[in-house]
């Protein structure tokens, strides 16, 4: 893909930047919020991943004039009526760490045999005043204890469907091949390649 205009991925999260860089490869070049020295907080006030992702991308696009894409990801646990959902990153509080979020989830599911869950990623791309969305879902279940040192967030607890190990036990390549984020960004990659073919 070739474009003289900078593309911005609306995140400060280094883990997400690494994953997305590996998925999009050299064909899609982008900058992070840190690269463009974006410091302002971006609101995520909505009850859906779609609205939150679109708001992030539109906010940055309006201020910079650059094409922007943002993602919002949620973990939806069946036994918890879909929680933590849109509050996945701040399940244990606004400034919660991954360790605190994982501990709260394990506590909430203590003694529960129903551990089905899924990850969902929604990407919103704002380009030429239009919003395009791409969605990736990964079904799985919540482990009874933490396992693995790779990945980030809830990866030490999430066992994807068809596997016996957590995301945190997998190589980055193995995770990307089946993950929610990998599926969504692969759709984005294909869209951009067609758009700039």
C-alpha atoms as an extended CHARMM CRD file, in Angstrom:
* protein
*
       197  EXT
         1         1  UNK       CA              0.0000000000        0.0000000000        0.0000000000  PROA      1               0.0000000000
         2         2  UNK       CA              1.3160000000        3.4020000000       -0.8450000000  PROA      2               0.0000000000
         3         3  UNK       CA              0.1400000000        6.7270000000        0.4740000000  PROA      3               0.0000000000
         4         4  UNK       CA              1.9340000000        9.9950000000        1.1380000000  PROA      4               0.0000000000
         5         5  UNK       CA             -0.3960000000       10.7660000000        4.0430000000  PROA      5               0.0000000000
         6         6  UNK       CA              0.5530000000        9.5110000000        7.5210000000  PROA      6               0.0000000000
         7         7  UNK       CA             -1.7970000000        6.9180000000        8.9700000000  PROA      7               0.0000000000
         8         8  UNK       CA             -2.4060000000        6.9700000000       12.6990000000  PROA      8               0.0000000000
         9         9  UNK       CA             -3.2110000000        4.0020000000       14.9390000000  PROA      9               0.0000000000
        10        10  UNK       CA             -4.9650000000        5.5830000000       17.9080000000  PROA      10              0.0000000000
        11        11  UNK       CA             -3.1880000000        3.8590000000       20.7810000000  PROA      11              0.0000000000
        12        12  UNK       CA             -0.3870000000        4.3220000000       23.2790000000  PROA      12              0.0000000000
        13        13  UNK       CA             -0.3320000000        0.5870000000       24.0900000000  PROA      13              0.0000000000
        14        14  UNK       CA              3.0670000000       -0.8360000000       23.1380000000  PROA      14              0.0000000000
        15        15  UNK       CA              1.7840000000       -4.4290000000       23.2040000000  PROA      15              0.0000000000
        16        16  UNK       CA             -0.9460000000       -3.6160000000       20.7060000000  PROA      16              0.0000000000
        17        17  UNK       CA              1.5200000000       -1.7170000000       18.5340000000  PROA      17              0.0000000000
        18        18  UNK       CA              3.8070000000       -4.7450000000       18.3680000000  PROA      18              0.0000000000
        19        19  UNK       CA              0.9560000000       -7.1090000000       17.5080000000  PROA      19              0.0000000000
        20        20  UNK       CA             -0.5100000000       -4.8460000000       14.8590000000  PROA      20              0.0000000000
        21        21  UNK       CA              2.8730000000       -4.0860000000       13.2860000000  PROA      21              0.0000000000
        22        22  UNK       CA              3.4330000000       -7.8260000000       12.8830000000  PROA      22              0.0000000000
        23        23  UNK       CA             -0.0170000000       -8.3430000000       11.3600000000  PROA      23              0.0000000000
        24        24  UNK       CA              0.0200000000       -5.4190000000        8.9370000000  PROA      24              0.0000000000
        25        25  UNK       CA              3.6750000000       -5.8850000000        8.0020000000  PROA      25              0.0000000000
        26        26  UNK       CA              5.5630000000       -3.4650000000        5.8050000000  PROA      26              0.0000000000
        27        27  UNK       CA              2.6890000000       -2.9070000000        3.3870000000  PROA      27              0.0000000000
        28        28  UNK       CA              0.7820000000       -0.6550000000        5.7780000000  PROA      28              0.0000000000
        29        29  UNK       CA              2.8680000000        1.9650000000        7.5510000000  PROA      29              0.0000000000
        30        30  UNK       CA              1.3730000000        3.8820000000       10.4480000000  PROA      30              0.0000000000
        31        31  UNK       CA              2.2060000000        6.0920000000       13.3910000000  PROA      31              0.0000000000
        32        32  UNK       CA              1.0740000000        5.7630000000       16.9780000000  PROA      32              0.0000000000
        33        33  UNK       CA             -0.3740000000        8.4950000000       19.1880000000  PROA      33              0.0000000000
        34        34  UNK       CA              3.0440000000        8.7650000000       20.7990000000  PROA      34              0.0000000000
        35        35  UNK       CA              4.6420000000        9.3050000000       17.3940000000  PROA      35              0.0000000000
        36        36  UNK       CA              2.3860000000       12.2860000000       16.7030000000  PROA      36              0.0000000000
        37        37  UNK       CA              2.8280000000       13.5370000000       20.3050000000  PROA      37              0.0000000000
        38        38  UNK       CA             -0.8560000000       13.1500000000       21.1530000000  PROA      38              0.0000000000
        39        39  UNK       CA             -1.3580000000       13.7090000000       24.8890000000  PROA      39              0.0000000000
        40        40  UNK       CA             -5.0740000000       14.3850000000       25.2920000000  PROA      40              0.0000000000
        41        41  UNK       CA             -7.3520000000       11.7450000000       26.7660000000  PROA      41              0.0000000000
        42        42  UNK       CA             -9.8170000000       10.2170000000       24.3240000000  PROA      42              0.0000000000
        43        43  UNK       CA            -13.2540000000        9.4250000000       25.7690000000  PROA      43              0.0000000000
        44        44  UNK       CA            -14.7460000000        5.9310000000       25.5560000000  PROA      44              0.0000000000
        45        45  UNK       CA            -18.2110000000        6.6680000000       26.9500000000  PROA      45              0.0000000000
        46        46  UNK       CA            -20.3200000000        4.1770000000       25.0380000000  PROA      46              0.0000000000
        47        47  UNK       CA            -21.7480000000        0.7380000000       25.7490000000  PROA      47              0.0000000000
        48        48  UNK       CA            -20.4850000000       -0.8440000000       22.5370000000  PROA      48              0.0000000000
        49        49  UNK       CA            -17.0350000000       -1.5310000000       21.1620000000  PROA      49              0.0000000000
        50        50  UNK       CA            -18.1380000000       -0.1610000000       17.7950000000  PROA      50              0.0000000000
        51        51  UNK       CA            -19.0510000000        3.2680000000       19.1720000000  PROA      51              0.0000000000
        52        52  UNK       CA            -15.9530000000        3.5430000000       21.3330000000  PROA      52              0.0000000000
        53        53  UNK       CA            -13.6030000000        2.6090000000       18.4840000000  PROA      53              0.0000000000
        54        54  UNK       CA            -15.2990000000        5.0480000000       16.1100000000  PROA      54              0.0000000000
        55        55  UNK       CA            -15.1460000000        7.8570000000       18.6640000000  PROA      55              0.0000000000
        56        56  UNK       CA            -11.4140000000        7.3660000000       19.2050000000  PROA      56              0.0000000000
        57        57  UNK       CA            -10.6550000000        7.3560000000       15.4880000000  PROA      57              0.0000000000
        58        58  UNK       CA            -12.9250000000       10.3110000000       14.7080000000  PROA      58              0.0000000000
        59        59  UNK       CA            -11.5100000000       12.3900000000       17.5720000000  PROA      59              0.0000000000
        60        60  UNK       CA             -7.9370000000       12.0340000000       16.3510000000  PROA      60              0.0000000000
        61        61  UNK       CA             -8.8770000000       12.3810000000       12.6660000000  PROA      61              0.0000000000
        62        62  UNK       CA            -10.7260000000       15.6340000000       13.3130000000  PROA      62              0.0000000000
        63        63  UNK       CA             -7.8090000000       17.1330000000       15.2370000000  PROA      63              0.0000000000
        64        64  UNK       CA             -5.0100000000       15.9940000000       12.9190000000  PROA      64              0.0000000000
        65        65  UNK       CA             -6.5740000000       15.6790000000        9.4860000000  PROA      65              0.0000000000
        66        66  UNK       CA             -4.8920000000       12.2750000000        9.1050000000  PROA      66              0.0000000000
        67        67  UNK       CA             -6.6220000000        9.0130000000        8.2250000000  PROA      67              0.0000000000
        68        68  UNK       CA             -6.9470000000        7.1910000000       11.5500000000  PROA      68              0.0000000000
        69        69  UNK       CA             -7.8760000000        3.7890000000       12.8450000000  PROA      69              0.0000000000
        70        70  UNK       CA             -8.6670000000        2.7340000000       16.3940000000  PROA      70              0.0000000000
        71        71  UNK       CA             -9.6430000000       -0.5190000000       18.0070000000  PROA      71              0.0000000000
        72        72  UNK       CA            -11.6270000000       -1.4820000000       21.0460000000  PROA      72              0.0000000000
        73        73  UNK       CA            -11.4980000000       -4.9760000000       22.4670000000  PROA      73              0.0000000000
        74        74  UNK       CA            -13.6900000000       -6.6870000000       25.0220000000  PROA      74              0.0000000000
        75        75  UNK       CA            -13.7210000000      -10.0070000000       26.8360000000  PROA      75              0.0000000000
        76        76  UNK       CA            -17.2520000000      -11.3470000000       27.2070000000  PROA      76              0.0000000000
        77        77  UNK       CA            -17.7550000000      -14.0840000000       29.8080000000  PROA      77              0.0000000000
        78        78  UNK       CA            -20.9650000000      -16.0990000000       29.5900000000  PROA      78              0.0000000000
        79        79  UNK       CA            -21.3150000000      -16.8300000000       33.3140000000  PROA      79              0.0000000000
        80        80  UNK       CA            -20.9220000000      -13.1070000000       34.0680000000  PROA      80              0.0000000000
        81        81  UNK       CA            -23.6560000000      -12.0330000000       31.6320000000  PROA      81              0.0000000000
        82        82  UNK       CA            -21.0880000000      -10.6870000000       29.2060000000  PROA      82              0.0000000000
        83        83  UNK       CA            -18.8770000000       -8.8730000000       31.6790000000  PROA      83              0.0000000000
        84        84  UNK       CA            -16.3570000000       -7.3230000000       31.6390000000  PROA      84              0.0000000000
        85        85  UNK       CA            -17.2820000000       -6.4030000000       28.0320000000  PROA      85              0.0000000000
        86        86  UNK       CA            -16.5660000000       -2.7820000000       27.1710000000  PROA      86              0.0000000000
        87        87  UNK       CA            -15.0050000000       -2.3700000000       30.6380000000  PROA      87              0.0000000000
        88        88  UNK       CA            -12.4110000000       -5.0750000000       29.9820000000  PROA      88              0.0000000000
        89        89  UNK       CA             -9.3550000000       -2.8260000000       30.3960000000  PROA      89              0.0000000000
        90        90  UNK       CA            -10.7120000000       -1.2350000000       33.5670000000  PROA      90              0.0000000000
        91        91  UNK       CA            -12.5880000000       -4.1970000000       35.0610000000  PROA      91              0.0000000000
        92        92  UNK       CA            -10.9200000000       -3.7990000000       38.4550000000  PROA      92              0.0000000000
        93        93  UNK       CA            -10.8960000000        0.0140000000       38.3140000000  PROA      93              0.0000000000
        94        94  UNK       CA             -9.9030000000        2.9170000000       36.0690000000  PROA      94              0.0000000000
        95        95  UNK       CA             -6.1840000000        2.4940000000       36.7610000000  PROA      95              0.0000000000
        96        96  UNK       CA             -6.2720000000       -1.2820000000       37.1510000000  PROA      96              0.0000000000
        97        97  UNK       CA             -3.2950000000       -3.3900000000       36.1270000000  PROA      97              0.0000000000
        98        98  UNK       CA             -3.5880000000       -6.5920000000       34.1230000000  PROA      98              0.0000000000
        99        99  UNK       CA             -2.7770000000       -8.5240000000       37.2950000000  PROA      99              0.0000000000
       100       100  UNK       CA             -5.6490000000       -6.8550000000       39.1560000000  PROA      100             0.0000000000
       101       101  UNK       CA             -8.0860000000       -7.4810000000       36.3020000000  PROA      101             0.0000000000
       102       102  UNK       CA             -7.0970000000      -11.1370000000       36.0830000000  PROA      102             0.0000000000
       103       103  UNK       CA             -7.4030000000      -11.5690000000       39.8400000000  PROA      103             0.0000000000
       104       104  UNK       CA            -10.9010000000      -10.0720000000       39.8390000000  PROA      104             0.0000000000
       105       105  UNK       CA            -11.9790000000      -12.3250000000       36.9650000000  PROA      105             0.0000000000
       106       106  UNK       CA            -10.6610000000      -15.4540000000       38.6760000000  PROA      106             0.0000000000
       107       107  UNK       CA            -12.4250000000      -14.4260000000       41.8740000000  PROA      107             0.0000000000
       108       108  UNK       CA            -15.7030000000      -13.8030000000       40.0350000000  PROA      108             0.0000000000
       109       109  UNK       CA            -15.5560000000      -17.2870000000       38.4820000000  PROA      109             0.0000000000
       110       110  UNK       CA            -14.4020000000      -19.1230000000       41.5900000000  PROA      110             0.0000000000
       111       111  UNK       CA            -16.2220000000      -22.4680000000       41.7670000000  PROA      111             0.0000000000
       112       112  UNK       CA            -17.9710000000      -21.8400000000       38.4510000000  PROA      112             0.0000000000
       113       113  UNK       CA            -17.9030000000      -24.6650000000       35.9060000000  PROA      113             0.0000000000
       114       114  UNK       CA            -19.3510000000      -22.5600000000       33.0840000000  PROA      114             0.0000000000
       115       115  UNK       CA            -16.2350000000      -20.7780000000       31.7880000000  PROA      115             0.0000000000
       116       116  UNK       CA            -17.1280000000      -20.0700000000       28.1500000000  PROA      116             0.0000000000
       117       117  UNK       CA            -15.9910000000      -16.6630000000       26.9050000000  PROA      117             0.0000000000
       118       118  UNK       CA            -15.0140000000      -14.8260000000       23.7750000000  PROA      118             0.0000000000
       119       119  UNK       CA            -12.8060000000      -11.9290000000       22.8040000000  PROA      119             0.0000000000
       120       120  UNK       CA            -14.1290000000       -9.3820000000       20.3220000000  PROA      120             0.0000000000
       121       121  UNK       CA            -12.1250000000       -6.6710000000       18.5740000000  PROA      121             0.0000000000
       122       122  UNK       CA            -13.7130000000       -3.8840000000       16.5550000000  PROA      122             0.0000000000
       123       123  UNK       CA            -11.5840000000       -1.6050000000       14.3990000000  PROA      123             0.0000000000
       124       124  UNK       CA            -12.9130000000        1.7180000000       13.1750000000  PROA      124             0.0000000000
       125       125  UNK       CA            -11.1140000000        3.2990000000       10.2360000000  PROA      125             0.0000000000
       126       126  UNK       CA            -11.8280000000        6.9680000000        9.4920000000  PROA      126             0.0000000000
       127       127  UNK       CA            -10.8080000000        7.8040000000        5.9550000000  PROA      127             0.0000000000
       128       128  UNK       CA            -12.1690000000       10.4790000000        3.6340000000  PROA      128             0.0000000000
       129       129  UNK       CA            -14.8440000000       11.3820000000        6.2120000000  PROA      129             0.0000000000
       130       130  UNK       CA            -16.1890000000        7.8340000000        6.2100000000  PROA      130             0.0000000000
       131       131  UNK       CA            -16.0880000000        5.2420000000        8.9820000000  PROA      131             0.0000000000
       132       132  UNK       CA            -15.3360000000        1.6380000000        8.0710000000  PROA      132             0.0000000000
       133       133  UNK       CA            -15.5170000000       -1.0900000000       10.7170000000  PROA      133             0.0000000000
       134       134  UNK       CA            -13.8790000000       -4.5210000000       10.9060000000  PROA      134             0.0000000000
       135       135  UNK       CA            -14.6540000000       -7.1740000000       13.5090000000  PROA      135             0.0000000000
       136       136  UNK       CA            -12.7830000000      -10.1990000000       14.7960000000  PROA      136             0.0000000000
       137       137  UNK       CA            -14.0480000000      -12.7470000000       17.3460000000  PROA      137             0.0000000000
       138       138  UNK       CA            -12.2070000000      -15.5700000000       19.1060000000  PROA      138             0.0000000000
       139       139  UNK       CA            -14.2450000000      -18.0890000000       21.0820000000  PROA      139             0.0000000000
       140       140  UNK       CA            -12.7150000000      -19.8580000000       24.0510000000  PROA      140             0.0000000000
       141       141  UNK       CA            -12.8560000000      -20.3180000000       27.7980000000  PROA      141             0.0000000000
       142       142  UNK       CA            -11.3650000000      -18.9140000000       30.9960000000  PROA      142             0.0000000000
       143       143  UNK       CA             -8.7140000000      -21.0610000000       32.6840000000  PROA      143             0.0000000000
       144       144  UNK       CA             -8.8770000000      -21.8020000000       36.4050000000  PROA      144             0.0000000000
       145       145  UNK       CA             -5.4160000000      -20.3630000000       36.9730000000  PROA      145             0.0000000000
       146       146  UNK       CA             -2.8820000000      -18.1110000000       35.2870000000  PROA      146             0.0000000000
       147       147  UNK       CA             -0.5320000000      -19.7400000000       32.7780000000  PROA      147             0.0000000000
       148       148  UNK       CA              2.1380000000      -18.3630000000       30.4590000000  PROA      148             0.0000000000
       149       149  UNK       CA              4.4680000000      -15.3920000000       30.2660000000  PROA      149             0.0000000000
       150       150  UNK       CA              3.7590000000      -14.0900000000       26.7590000000  PROA      150             0.0000000000
       151       151  UNK       CA              1.0960000000      -11.6840000000       25.5450000000  PROA      151             0.0000000000
       152       152  UNK       CA             -0.6530000000       -9.1530000000       27.7660000000  PROA      152             0.0000000000
       153       153  UNK       CA             -3.9480000000       -8.3880000000       29.4810000000  PROA      153             0.0000000000
       154       154  UNK       CA             -6.0810000000      -11.4760000000       29.9920000000  PROA      154             0.0000000000
       155       155  UNK       CA             -3.8630000000      -13.6970000000       27.8210000000  PROA      155             0.0000000000
       156       156  UNK       CA             -2.7170000000      -15.8360000000       30.7970000000  PROA      156             0.0000000000
       157       157  UNK       CA             -6.3600000000      -16.7930000000       31.4470000000  PROA      157             0.0000000000
       158       158  UNK       CA             -7.8620000000      -17.1600000000       27.9650000000  PROA      158             0.0000000000
       159       159  UNK       CA             -7.7580000000      -20.5590000000       26.2570000000  PROA      159             0.0000000000
       160       160  UNK       CA             -8.9160000000      -20.2370000000       22.6310000000  PROA      160             0.0000000000
       161       161  UNK       CA            -11.3040000000      -22.7930000000       21.1650000000  PROA      161             0.0000000000
       162       162  UNK       CA             -9.4960000000      -25.8660000000       19.8570000000  PROA      162             0.0000000000
       163       163  UNK       CA             -6.4960000000      -25.3350000000       22.1200000000  PROA      163             0.0000000000
       164       164  UNK       CA             -5.4450000000      -26.5770000000       25.5370000000  PROA      164             0.0000000000
       165       165  UNK       CA             -3.0900000000      -23.6850000000       26.2990000000  PROA      165             0.0000000000
       166       166  UNK       CA             -3.6320000000      -19.9900000000       26.9660000000  PROA      166             0.0000000000
       167       167  UNK       CA             -2.7310000000      -17.1500000000       24.6340000000  PROA      167             0.0000000000
       168       168  UNK       CA              0.1170000000      -16.3760000000       27.0400000000  PROA      168             0.0000000000
       169       169  UNK       CA              1.5820000000      -19.8410000000       26.4290000000  PROA      169             0.0000000000
       170       170  UNK       CA              1.5560000000      -19.3840000000       22.6300000000  PROA      170             0.0000000000
       171       171  UNK       CA              4.1090000000      -17.7960000000       20.3470000000  PROA      171             0.0000000000
       172       172  UNK       CA              3.1240000000      -14.4010000000       18.9780000000  PROA      172             0.0000000000
       173       173  UNK       CA              2.7000000000      -15.9510000000       15.5200000000  PROA      173             0.0000000000
       174       174  UNK       CA              0.4150000000      -18.7160000000       16.7810000000  PROA      174             0.0000000000
       175       175  UNK       CA             -1.7360000000      -16.2470000000       18.6810000000  PROA      175             0.0000000000
       176       176  UNK       CA             -2.0290000000      -13.8230000000       15.7660000000  PROA      176             0.0000000000
       177       177  UNK       CA             -3.1820000000      -16.5970000000       13.4420000000  PROA      177             0.0000000000
       178       178  UNK       CA             -6.3380000000      -17.2190000000       15.4950000000  PROA      178             0.0000000000
       179       179  UNK       CA             -6.8620000000      -14.1840000000       17.7050000000  PROA      179             0.0000000000
       180       180  UNK       CA             -9.6850000000      -11.6720000000       17.6130000000  PROA      180             0.0000000000
       181       181  UNK       CA             -7.2530000000       -8.8300000000       16.9560000000  PROA      181             0.0000000000
       182       182  UNK       CA             -5.4540000000      -10.7910000000       14.2520000000  PROA      182             0.0000000000
       183       183  UNK       CA             -8.7230000000      -11.4910000000       12.4240000000  PROA      183             0.0000000000
       184       184  UNK       CA             -9.9020000000       -7.8880000000       12.5840000000  PROA      184             0.0000000000
       185       185  UNK       CA             -6.6020000000       -6.3950000000       11.4530000000  PROA      185             0.0000000000
       186       186  UNK       CA             -6.2880000000       -8.8960000000        8.6320000000  PROA      186             0.0000000000
       187       187  UNK       CA             -9.6120000000       -7.5360000000        7.3300000000  PROA      187             0.0000000000
       188       188  UNK       CA             -8.2810000000       -3.9830000000        7.6320000000  PROA      188             0.0000000000
       189       189  UNK       CA             -5.0980000000       -4.9560000000        5.8090000000  PROA      189             0.0000000000
       190       190  UNK       CA             -7.0260000000       -6.4860000000        2.9220000000  PROA      190             0.0000000000
       191       191  UNK       CA             -9.3140000000       -3.4510000000        2.6910000000  PROA      191             0.0000000000
       192       192  UNK       CA             -6.3930000000       -1.0310000000        2.5200000000  PROA      192             0.0000000000
       193       193  UNK       CA             -4.5750000000       -3.1470000000       -0.0660000000  PROA      193             0.0000000000
       194       194  UNK       CA             -7.6600000000       -3.0810000000       -2.2750000000  PROA      194             0.0000000000
       195       195  UNK       CA             -8.1890000000        0.6300000000       -1.6710000000  PROA      195             0.0000000000
       196       196  UNK       CA             -4.6420000000        1.4720000000       -2.7680000000  PROA      196             0.0000000000
       197       197  UNK       CA             -4.0750000000       -1.2860000000       -5.3100000000  PROA      197             0.0000000000
